[in-house]
Amino acid sequence: MRRLEPKPVARVWGGSALGFGPGVGEVWLAEAPLLVKLLDPADWLSVQVHPPHPYAQRVEGKPGKYEAWYVLSPGEIVYGFARRVSREEVRRRAEEGTLDAVLNRMRVVPGQVVYLPAGVVHALGPGTRVYEVQTPSDLTYRLYDYGRPRELHLEKALAVALFEPTPLPAWTPEPVMGGERLLRTPYFALYRFPLQGRLRLRAPAPLLLTLLEGEARLSGEGLTPPATFLLEPGEEVRLEGEGLLLGASPEGA
């Protein structure tokens, strides 16, 4: 078992709710075997899309990106398009600043899981804090950035985006030892473990474990959010306290 140190990252859209000072939009909790973050936006993130593995390998020489959000605070997100659109319309609207008119905006609530496979155009709205798990790649194509002076990747984004409404998948939690599996994809699985007194976990595969709420003790050491550990397959951990932990394992384990 290895404890991982959080890495705060300043972003132009960053808020101040993560406990690392104003403007810190992301806290990277782990970079392998999965990239796991906390996100706190004070403003809209760019409207963006991630490439699938085949395109990314061919064009960028590295893997693509698939991710999911576990919502921590209520707010609004963009998830795909509100209607079927053409590549030409999206290009025109992105260039003239009217892309919002065709985006699918939706409200999300704490505890909700949002799966974002490659190709789904998306954005995170102000105040919508999330725990994010993704394949270990930070490859992002910005389609539209609300006028901020950052690089866009319009042609690449248009090459990989899905141009029709994409239903948000619904997931039924599955009981697992000590908690529940919230999401299983070909790339990773997401778990939730309530801590109510004592919790014993045995990792069947590499497991990134993060204390998100409350306080815990591990081998006599006091833990506070966002304490994060990497458990190797077969390792066992015993926690005491009150709170909530999320776990992420690669390859749908």
Summary of the structure (lengths in Angstrom):
residues: 253
radius of gyration: 18.4
end to end distance: 17.9
largest distance: 60.0
contacts: 828
relative contact order: 0.19
helix: 11%
strand: 46%
